[in-house]
Amino acid sequence: MSNADLSLCRSFLFTPGNRPERFVKGAASGADALILDLEDAVAAHDKDSARATVIEHFRGNWRASLGAGQLCGLRVNNLHTPAGAKDLEALVASRITPDFIVIPKVESAPEVEVFIRQLAGPQAGVQFLCAIESARGLEAAMAIAAVHPRVQSLGFGGADLAVEFRAELAWEPMFMARARLVQAAAAAGIGLVDVPHIDLADDSGLQRDTQRVKAMGFTGKLAIHPKQVKPIQAIFTPTPEEALRAAGIVAAFERSAGNVVEFDGKMVEGPIVKVHERILALAWRAGVSMHPASLVAAGSESAGPFSAYYTAGDGRYVEQFGLDFEDFAVGQRFRHRPGVTVTQQDNLDEALDTLNSAMIHYDAHYAAQTTWEKPLMVSTVTLQRIIGMASKTFAKRRAIRSMQEIAMTAPVFGGDTLYAETDVLGVSAGTDPICGLVEVVSRGVNAAGQIVARVTYTVEVFKRGQHPDTAGQARGLQRAPESRFAHHRQLADGALVEQCGFFFEDCAPGETFVHYSRRTFHRDEAIEHAYRSLDVAPQYHDERWIREHQDGRYRVAETWLISAATALSTRTFGRVVANLGWYDITLPHAVFAGDTVHAESTILEKRASKSRPNEGILNVETRAYSQHGELVVAYKRNLLVYKRAADTPYPKAGY
């Protein structure tokens, strides 16, 4: 997760580290963060086996059981005990990377620095929640909270404090101790988590105490049973009205370039904005819907205003990408799909193509000596991918007018998978009859949910009917209204996730889809594809032969043409399990470098798979044409497609 995400967690559920069968159940509670406990929940004689169990868990595919945005960490034993020393030693040796570690009974900043020094390199992204459970810890709370940015939350250890204070674990005796931690956490700008409510039968007491600590400034509360999670989260979650107001204040402040601004009749300045930035971030983290009622609700039978297709009559549909200016509203959040896995080859290409002399990007031996221990991705690779992934929603942009900030918030390495999401901060129709301005912040997020980059920028977006290429209304076309044509699907949290093609049930034989966009082939691509395919035929790469026999025109290899035509159809046929093959392929006209190809596909038939009940088979014919209208390739193919009601990978992958 991002450096701030731990501080945005409302509920933390303890699960005994020696009970692996409860790990999945704990995640299923919906708690924002799951804590695998090696301390109080494990008896002394079970410490070693519990430690091994937890480490083995984090070595496996532990994120598979977590929900979207859910965190998982562990609580170690006190560093000053033999078990605590073994815990730290095992963490370092195993090189596991939980989202966070709860350090118990912290009494000084140097204790935390031990963890920071030891858990470096690939473990440098692990965050810390420091539990204050003694008078000495309370005295040092300010220093502990500010010792390092990796400390993202403090924890109020009320039970041990009450014993040391010779006081009852009740509201009045513990009030001043809580207040001191509120001050320390606020000064450092981090989260503050309250002690668990230990009486599982006292629901009203849990609600009362949670409301009290929230009013004091606490940001979350520990839980010892799954049934405590929902009541805690309900109290710490902003209301839709609070979230919308926060979105408006933040957007107004962004537009003012950081100056004092008036909002709803009141003056708003930096400190107030910070409060509302947190409310807004928490609202998104908690899934509070802030979208206008006109947007498509989950399960709606209508594509609403965000249809991805125009209807041309007679079962013929025209694909489109991107929203019109009028479709954007302050408070919207778009989750862009698909994501992309960046590689070290991407890193190397970007560094060498730009003459980047920083060896951290491509000298693996040097990088191994750094804190990262491996090559660091060039920042502009991440930037380019974020903007590129957002283009499905912002495809109708004329230009990016300006970029106010590009912040790289966490490292990216070869092999990381990146996703993008965008919040709309402001919209302005202005006086330009063609385009309006949309102010946005786009974030790059890795597969672990960690925010790796943030880009704040202003986009010129074509107004409805003004885009020269996709102005459907100007051609007399109307948006296809059915829900299967939706450009986005609204999630339960109100975010709009881009759609990636039809499910099997959405496909109807006889329908034809004109695919967007087009594909222009270039000379260097034609040569490179031939080389990579080991194709020795001279018409693809031999400059002399091509000059003498093809008037200097480089022919595009037929296999690459088939590949490109197939790729163009994935806007509609993107939910594919597997391509089962092509047949009846014809190539009536050659394609040369400089030619632009577009494609259309007709669904010929569909049938359920006999051996795979959750999938179906489509039989599709695709035809591709040059810019001159000549048919350049036609083929039929069979493809295996997911059914809508099946257990598909999309929800697990955030689609």
C-alpha positions in Angstrom: 0.0 0.0 0.0 1.0 3.6 -0.2 2.8 5.4 2.6 -0.5 6.9 3.7 -2.7 3.9 3.4 -1.9 2.4 6.8 -3.0 5.6 8.5 -6.3 5.5 6.6 -7.2 2.1 8.0 -10.2 2.2 10.3 -10.3 -1.4 11.6 -7.4 -3.7 12.5 -8.3 -7.3 13.3 -6.0 -9.5 15.3 -5.6 -13.2 14.3 -3.4 -15.6 16.2 -0.2 -16.4 14.3 -0.4 -20.1 15.2 -3.9 -20.5 13.7 -3.3 -20.4 9.9 -6.9 -21.7 9.3 -8.1 -18.3 10.6 -6.0 -16.2 8.3 -8.5 -16.4 5.4 -11.5 -16.0 7.8 -9.9 -12.9 9.2 -9.5 -11.4 5.7 -13.1 -12.3 5.0 -14.2 -10.0 7.9 -13.6 -7.0 5.7 -11.3 -5.4 8.2 -9.1 -2.8 6.6 -6.0 -4.4 8.0 -5.4 -8.0 9.3 -2.7 -8.4 12.0 -1.2 -11.9 12.3 -0.2 -11.9 16.0 3.0 -13.4 17.4 2.8 -11.7 20.7 -0.2 -11.8 23.2 -2.2 -14.3 21.1 0.5 -17.0 21.2 1.7 -18.9 24.2 5.4 -19.0 25.0 5.8 -22.6 24.0 4.2 -21.9 20.6 6.3 -18.8 19.6 8.7 -20.7 17.4 6.1 -22.6 15.4 3.9 -19.5 15.1 6.8 -17.5 13.7 7.5 -20.2 11.1 3.8 -20.4 10.2 3.5 -16.6 9.7 6.8 -16.4 7.6 5.7 -19.3 5.5 2.3 -17.5 4.9 4.1 -14.3 3.7 6.3 -16.4 1.4 3.3 -17.7 -0.4 0.6 -16.0 -2.4 -0.8 -14.3 0.7 -2.5 -11.5 -1.2 -4.8 -13.9 -2.9 -7.1 -14.1 0.1 -7.2 -10.3 0.7 -9.9 -8.0 -0.6 -9.2 -4.9 -2.7 -7.1 -2.5 -0.7 -7.0 -4.7 2.3 -3.7 -4.8 4.2 -2.0 -7.6 6.1 0.8 -7.3 8.7 2.1 -9.0 11.8 2.7 -8.1 15.4 6.1 -9.2 16.6 7.2 -9.7 20.2 8.9 -7.0 22.3 12.4 -6.5 20.9 13.9 -6.8 24.4 12.6 -10.4 24.8 14.2 -13.5 23.3 11.1 -14.1 21.2 11.3 -10.5 19.9 14.9 -10.9 18.9 14.2 -14.1 17.1 11.2 -12.4 15.3 13.4 -9.6 14.0 16.2 -12.0 13.0 13.7 -14.2 11.1 12.1 -11.3 9.4 15.5 -10.1 8.0 16.6 -13.6 7.0 13.3 -14.4 5.2 13.1 -11.1 3.4 9.3 -11.2 3.5 7.4 -8.0 2.8 4.2 -7.7 4.8 2.4 -4.4 4.4 3.2 -3.4 8.0 4.6 -4.5 11.3 3.2 -3.7 14.7 6.0 -3.1 17.1 4.7 -3.5 20.7 5.7 -1.7 23.9 7.8 0.9 22.1 9.6 3.2 24.6 12.0 5.2 22.5 12.7 6.3 18.9 16.0 4.3 18.7 14.0 1.0 19.2 12.2 1.8 16.0 15.4 2.8 14.2 16.6 -0.8 14.8 13.7 -2.1 12.7 14.2 0.6 10.1 17.9 -0.3 9.7 17.4 -4.1 9.7 14.4 -4.1 7.3 16.0 -2.4 4.4 16.5 -3.1 0.7 13.4 -5.0 -0.6 11.8 -4.7 2.8 12.2 -0.9 2.8 8.5 -0.5 1.9 7.3 -2.2 5.1 5.5 0.3 7.4 5.3 0.4 11.1 2.5 0.8 13.7 4.2 1.6 17.1 2.2 0.6 20.1 2.7 2.9 23.2 2.0 0.8 26.3 4.1 2.3 29.1 4.7 5.6 30.8 8.2 5.8 29.2 6.6 5.2 25.8 4.0 7.9 26.4 6.8 10.3 27.4 8.7 9.6 24.1 5.6 9.5 21.9 6.4 12.7 20.0 9.8 11.4 19.1 8.6 7.9 18.2 5.9 9.3 15.9 8.3 11.5 14.0 11.3 9.2 13.9 10.9 8.1 10.3 8.2 8.3 7.5 7.8 4.5 7.7 6.1 5.0 11.0 2.5 5.5 9.8 0.5 5.0 13.0 0.7 4.9 16.7 -1.3 2.5 18.8 -2.8 3.1 22.2 -1.9 0.1 24.5 -4.4 0.9 27.2 -4.4 -2.3 29.1 -0.7 -2.2 29.9 -0.8 1.5 30.5 -3.6 1.1 33.0 -1.6 -1.5 34.9 1.4 0.7 35.0 -0.7 3.7 36.0 -2.4 1.7 38.7 -5.7 2.8 37.2 -8.8 1.3 35.7 -9.0 0.7 32.0 -11.9 3.1 31.8 -12.6 6.3 29.9 -11.8 8.9 32.5 -8.6 7.5 33.9 -7.2 6.9 30.4 -8.3 10.2 28.9 -5.1 12.2 29.4 -2.9 9.3 28.0 -5.1 9.2 24.9 -4.9 12.9 24.6 -1.1 12.9 24.6 -1.1 10.3 21.8 -3.5 12.4 19.8 -1.1 15.3 20.0 1.9 13.1 19.0 0.1 11.5 16.0 -1.3 14.8 14.8 2.1 16.6 15.0 3.6 13.8 12.9 0.6 13.6 10.5 0.1 9.9 11.1 -2.7 7.6 12.2 -3.7 6.7 15.7 -5.3 3.4 16.6 -7.3 2.7 19.8 -7.1 -0.3 22.1 -9.6 -3.2 21.4 -12.9 -3.4 23.3 -12.5 -6.7 25.1 -16.1 -7.4 26.1 -17.5 -9.1 23.0 -21.0 -9.1 24.4 -21.0 -5.3 25.0 -22.0 -3.9 21.5 -23.2 -0.6 22.9 -19.9 -0.1 24.8 -17.9 -0.8 21.6 -20.0 1.8 19.7 -19.8 4.3 22.6 -16.0 4.0 23.0 -15.4 4.1 19.2 -17.4 7.3 18.9 -15.5 8.9 21.7 -12.0 8.2 20.4 -13.1 9.3 16.9 -14.2 12.6 18.4 -10.8 12.9 20.1 -8.9 12.5 16.9 -8.2 8.7 16.7 -8.3 7.3 13.1 -9.0 3.6 13.8 -9.5 0.9 16.4 -8.2 -2.6 17.0 -10.6 -5.5 17.0 -10.3 -9.0 18.5 -13.3 -10.6 16.8 -14.7 -10.3 13.3 -18.1 -9.1 14.5 -16.5 -5.9 15.8 -15.2 -4.8 12.4 -18.3 -3.4 10.8 -19.4 -1.3 13.8 -15.9 0.2 14.0 -15.8 1.0 10.3 -19.2 2.5 10.2 -18.2 5.1 12.8 -14.9 6.0 11.2 -16.4 6.3 7.7 -17.3 9.8 6.4 -20.9 10.3 5.2 -21.5 10.9 1.5 -22.3 14.5 2.3 -19.0 14.9 4.2 -17.1 13.3 1.3 -18.7 15.5 -1.3 -18.0 18.6 0.6 -14.4 17.5 1.1 -14.1 16.9 -2.7 -15.4 20.4 -3.4 -13.0 22.1 -1.0 -10.0 20.2 -2.2 -10.9 20.9 -5.9 -11.4 24.6 -5.2 -8.0 24.8 -3.4 -6.3 22.9 -6.3 -7.7 25.4 -8.7 -6.5 28.3 -6.6 -2.9 27.1 -6.9 -2.6 26.9 -3.1 -4.0 30.3 -2.3 -6.7 31.0 0.2 -10.1 30.4 -1.6 -13.7 30.9 -0.8 -16.0 27.9 -0.6 -19.6 27.9 0.4 -19.3 31.4 1.8 -16.3 30.6 4.0 -12.6 31.2 3.5 -10.5 28.0 3.1 -6.7 27.8 3.6 -4.0 25.2 3.9 -4.7 23.6 7.3 -8.5 23.2 6.6 -7.7 21.7 3.2 -5.4 19.1 4.8 -8.3 18.0 7.0 -10.6 17.6 4.0 -7.9 15.9 2.0 -7.9 13.2 4.7 -11.7 13.0 4.7 -11.6 12.6 0.9 -8.9 10.0 1.0 -10.7 8.1 3.7 -13.9 8.3 1.7 -12.2 6.7 -1.3 -10.5 4.1 0.9 -13.8 3.3 2.5 -15.8 3.2 -0.7 -18.1 6.1 0.0 -20.0 6.9 -3.2 -19.7 10.5 -4.3 -21.1 10.2 -7.8 -24.0 12.1 -9.3 -27.2 10.0 -9.3 -27.3 10.1 -13.1 -24.3 7.7 -13.3 -24.9 4.0 -13.9 -25.5 1.9 -10.8 -24.1 -1.6 -10.6 -26.5 -4.0 -12.1 -28.4 -1.4 -14.2 -30.0 -2.5 -17.4 -28.8 0.7 -19.1 -25.4 1.8 -20.3 -26.4 5.3 -19.2 -24.4 8.3 -20.6 -21.2 6.2 -20.7 -21.9 3.9 -23.7 -18.8 2.6 -25.5 -20.7 2.0 -28.7 -22.8 3.8 -31.2 -25.7 2.0 -33.0 -25.7 2.1 -36.8 -28.8 0.0 -37.3 -29.4 -3.5 -38.6 -27.3 -5.0 -35.7 -24.3 -2.9 -36.6 -22.3 -1.1 -33.8 -19.4 1.3 -33.9 -16.9 1.2 -31.0 -15.7 4.3 -29.3 -13.2 5.2 -26.6 -13.3 8.1 -24.2 -15.8 10.3 -22.6 -17.1 13.7 -23.7 -16.4 16.8 -21.6 -20.0 16.8 -20.4 -19.6 13.4 -18.9 -17.0 14.5 -16.3 -18.0 15.7 -12.8 -16.1 16.7 -9.7 -15.7 13.7 -7.3 -15.6 11.0 -10.0 -13.0 8.3 -9.6 -12.1 6.2 -12.6 -10.2 2.9 -12.3 -8.4 2.3 -15.6 -8.1 -1.2 -16.9 -6.2 -3.2 -18.1 -3.0 -2.8 -16.1 0.5 -3.4 -17.4 3.5 -5.4 -16.1 6.7 -3.4 -16.7 9.9 -5.2 -17.3 13.6 -4.5 -17.0 13.7 -4.4 -20.8 11.3 -1.4 -20.6 13.6 0.1 -18.1 16.7 -0.4 -20.3 15.0 0.8 -23.4 13.8 4.1 -21.8 17.2 4.7 -20.2 19.2 4.1 -23.4 16.7 5.8 -25.7 16.9 9.0 -23.7 20.7 8.9 -23.0 20.0 8.5 -19.3 23.4 8.2 -17.5 22.1 7.2 -14.1 23.4 3.6 -13.7 20.8 2.7 -11.2 18.5 1.9 -14.1 20.6 -0.6 -16.0 23.7 -1.6 -14.2 22.5 -4.5 -12.1 25.9 -5.0 -10.3 25.9 -1.3 -9.2 22.2 -1.5 -8.2 22.9 -4.5 -6.0 25.1 -2.3 -3.8 22.3 0.3 -3.3 19.4 0.4 -0.9 17.2 -1.0 -3.7 19.4 -4.0 -4.4 18.2 -4.1 -8.0 17.7 -1.7 -10.9 15.2 1.0 -10.3 12.6 1.8 -13.0 13.1 5.1 -14.8 10.4 7.4 -13.5 9.2 8.4 -16.9 8.3 4.8 -17.7 5.9 4.9 -14.8 4.6 8.4 -15.9 4.0 7.2 -19.5 2.2 4.1 -18.4 -0.1 6.1 -16.1 -1.1 8.5 -18.8 -1.4 5.7 -21.3 -3.6 3.6 -19.1 -5.9 6.5 -18.5 -6.4 7.1 -22.2 -9.4 4.8 -22.5 -11.4 7.3 -20.4 -9.6 10.4 -21.7 -9.3 9.3 -25.4 -11.3 12.3 -26.5 -8.6 14.7 -25.2 -7.2 17.3 -27.5 -4.1 17.9 -25.4 -2.7 17.9 -21.9 -2.7 21.6 -21.2 -0.4 21.5 -18.1 1.0 19.3 -15.4 1.0 20.8 -11.9 2.8 18.0 -10.2 4.5 14.7 -10.9 5.3 12.9 -7.6 7.0 9.5 -7.5 5.9 8.1 -4.1 7.3 4.6 -4.1 9.9 2.6 -6.1 9.0 0.6 -9.2 11.0 -2.4 -10.4 11.0 -4.7 -13.4 8.3 -7.3 -12.9 5.9 -4.9 -11.1 2.3 -4.7 -12.4 0.9 -1.2 -12.5 -2.7 0.0 -12.6 -4.0 3.6 -12.8 -6.9 5.5 -11.3 -8.0 9.1 -11.8 -10.0 11.5 -9.6 -11.7 14.5 -11.2 -10.8 17.6 -9.3 -12.5 20.3 -11.4 -14.3 20.9 -14.7 -14.6 24.2 -16.6 -16.6 24.7 -19.8 -14.8 28.0 -20.6 -15.5 29.9 -23.8 -14.0 27.4 -26.2 -16.9 25.9 -28.2 -14.8 22.8 -29.0 -13.2 21.7 -25.7 -13.5 22.1 -22.0 -10.9 21.8 -19.3 -10.9 18.8 -16.8 -8.5 19.0 -13.8 -7.5 15.5 -12.6 -5.1 13.6 -10.5 -4.0 10.2 -11.8 -2.2 7.7 -9.6 -0.1 4.7 -10.4 -0.9 1.7 -8.2 1.0 -1.6 -8.0 -0.6 -5.0 -7.6 -0.1 -4.7 -3.8 -2.2 -1.6 -3.8 0.8 0.7 -3.1 0.6 4.1 -4.8 3.8 4.5 -6.7 3.2 7.8 -8.5 0.8 10.8 -8.6 0.3 13.1 -11.5 -1.9 16.3 -11.2 -2.7 17.8 -14.6 -5.3 19.6 -16.8 -6.7 18.0 -19.9 -8.5 19.7 -22.8 -11.4 17.3 -23.7 -13.7 17.6 -26.7 -17.3 18.6 -26.0 -20.1 16.3 -27.1 -20.3 16.1 -30.9 -17.0 18.0 -31.4 -14.4 15.2 -31.7 -13.4 14.9 -35.3 -13.2 11.1 -35.2 -15.9 9.9 -32.8 -18.6 12.5 -33.1 -21.4 9.9 -33.4 -24.2 12.4 -33.2 -22.7 14.4 -36.1 -23.1 11.3 -38.2 -26.6 10.7 -37.1 -25.6 7.8 -34.8 -26.9 7.3 -31.3 -25.3 5.8 -28.3 -26.2 2.1 -27.8 -28.3 2.1 -24.6 -28.0 -1.5 -23.3 -25.9 -2.2 -20.2 -23.6 -4.6 -22.1 -22.4 -1.5 -24.1 -21.3 0.4 -21.0 -17.9 2.1 -21.2 -17.6 1.8 -17.4 -19.2 -0.3 -14.6 -19.9 1.4 -11.3 -18.6 -0.5 -8.4 -20.2 -0.6 -4.9 -17.8 2.1 -3.7 -19.0 4.4 -6.5 -15.8 4.2 -8.6 -16.1 3.7 -12.3 -14.0 0.8 -13.7 -13.4 0.6 -17.4 -14.8 -2.5 -19.2 -12.7 -4.9 -21.2 -15.1 -6.5 -23.6 -18.2 -8.7 -23.8 -19.1 -11.7 -21.7 -20.4 -14.7 -23.5 -24.0 -13.8 -22.7 -23.5 -10.3 -24.2 -22.7 -11.7 -27.7 -25.5 -12.2 -30.3 -25.0 -13.9 -33.6 -25.4 -11.6 -36.6 -24.2 -8.5 -34.8 -21.3 -6.6 -36.4 -18.8 -4.4 -34.6 -16.7 -1.7 -36.3 -13.5 -1.6 -34.2 -11.8 1.5 -32.9 -9.0 2.5 -33.4 -7.0 2.1 -36.6 -3.5 0.8 -37.0 -0.8 2.5 -39.1 2.2 0.4 -40.0 5.7 1.9 -40.2 8.8 0.9 -42.1 11.0 0.1 -39.0 8.2 -2.0 -37.6 7.9 -4.0 -40.8 11.7 -4.7 -40.7 11.8 -5.5 -37.0 8.9 -8.0 -37.2 10.5 -9.8 -40.1 13.8 -10.1 -38.3 12.2 -11.3 -35.1 10.2 -13.9 -37.0 13.3 -15.2 -38.7 11.7 -14.4 -42.0 14.3 -14.3 -44.8 11.9 -13.3 -47.6 13.4 -10.0 -49.0 10.1 -8.1 -49.5 9.9 -7.4 -45.8 13.4 -6.1 -45.0 15.9 -6.1 -47.9 16.2 -2.4 -48.9 17.8 -3.0 -52.3 15.3 -5.7 -53.3 12.4 -3.6 -52.1 13.7 -0.6 -54.0 14.0 -2.6 -57.2 10.9 -4.7 -57.1 8.4 -2.9 -54.8 9.0 0.8 -55.6 10.7 1.2 -52.2 7.6 0.1 -50.3 8.2 -2.3 -47.4 5.6 -5.0 -47.3 4.0 -5.9 -43.9 4.3 -9.6 -43.1 1.0 -11.4 -43.5 1.2 -13.0 -40.0 1.7 -9.6 -38.5 -1.3 -8.3 -40.3 -3.4 -11.1 -38.9 -2.1 -10.3 -35.5 -2.9 -6.6 -35.8 -6.4 -7.2 -37.1 -7.0 -9.6 -34.2 -5.7 -7.1 -31.7 -8.0 -4.4 -33.1 -11.0 -6.6 -32.2 -10.2 -6.9 -28.5 -12.2 -3.8 -27.5 -15.3 -6.1 -28.0 -13.7 -9.5 -27.6 -11.4 -8.7 -24.7 -12.8 -11.2 -22.1 -11.1 -14.1 -23.9 -9.9 -17.2 -22.1 -8.0 -18.4 -25.1 -7.9 -18.0 -28.9 -8.7 -21.4 -30.4 -7.4 -20.6 -33.9 -8.1 -19.1 -37.3 -9.5 -20.6 -40.5 -10.7 -19.5 -44.0 -8.0 -16.8 -44.1 -7.8 -14.7 -47.3 -5.3 -11.9 -48.0 -6.5 -10.3 -51.3 -4.4 -7.1 -51.1 -0.9 -6.4 -49.7 -0.3 -3.9 -46.9 2.8 -1.7 -47.0 4.5 0.5 -44.5 2.5 3.8 -44.3 -0.8 2.0 -44.8 -3.5 2.4 -42.2 -5.8 -0.5 -41.4 -9.2 -0.7 -39.7 -11.3 -3.8 -38.9 -14.8 -5.0 -38.2 -16.1 -8.3 -36.9 -19.3 -10.2 -37.2 -20.4 -12.9 -34.6 -21.4 -15.9 -36.7 -22.5 -18.3 -33.9 -22.0 -19.1 -30.2 -22.3 -22.2 -28.2 -21.6 -23.3 -24.6 -18.4 -25.2 -24.0 -19.1 -28.9 -23.2 -16.0 -29.3 -21.1 -15.8 -25.9 -19.5 -19.2 -25.0 -18.0 -18.1 -21.4 -17.0 -17.1 -20.5 -20.5 -18.5 -20.4 -24.0 -17.2 -20.5 -27.6 -17.7 -17.7 -30.2 -17.3 -18.1 -33.9 -16.3 -14.7 -35.3 -15.4 -13.4 -38.8 -13.1 -10.4 -38.9 -12.4 -8.2 -42.0 -9.7 -5.6 -42.2 -9.5 -2.8 -44.8 -6.9 -0.3 -45.9 -7.3 3.4 -45.9 -8.4 3.0 -49.6 -11.2 0.7 -48.6 -9.5 -2.4 -50.0 -10.1 -5.7 -48.2 -6.6 -6.7 -47.0 -7.4 -9.7 -44.8 -10.4 -11.7 -43.8 -10.6 -14.8 -41.5 -12.8 -16.7 -39.2 -11.7 -17.8 -35.7 -13.0 -19.5 -32.6 -12.4 -18.1 -29.2 -13.2 -19.2 -25.7 -14.9 -16.4 -23.6 -15.9 -16.1 -20.0 -19.5 -16.3 -19.0 -20.8 -13.4 -16.8 -21.9 -15.5 -13.8 -18.8 -17.6 -13.7 -16.0 -17.3 -11.1 -13.9 -15.1 -13.3 -10.5 -13.6 -12.4 -11.8 -10.0 -12.9 -13.0 -9.2 -9.4 -9.8 -10.7 -7.8 -7.7 -8.6 -10.1 -9.6 -5.4 -9.5 -11.5 -5.4 -12.8 
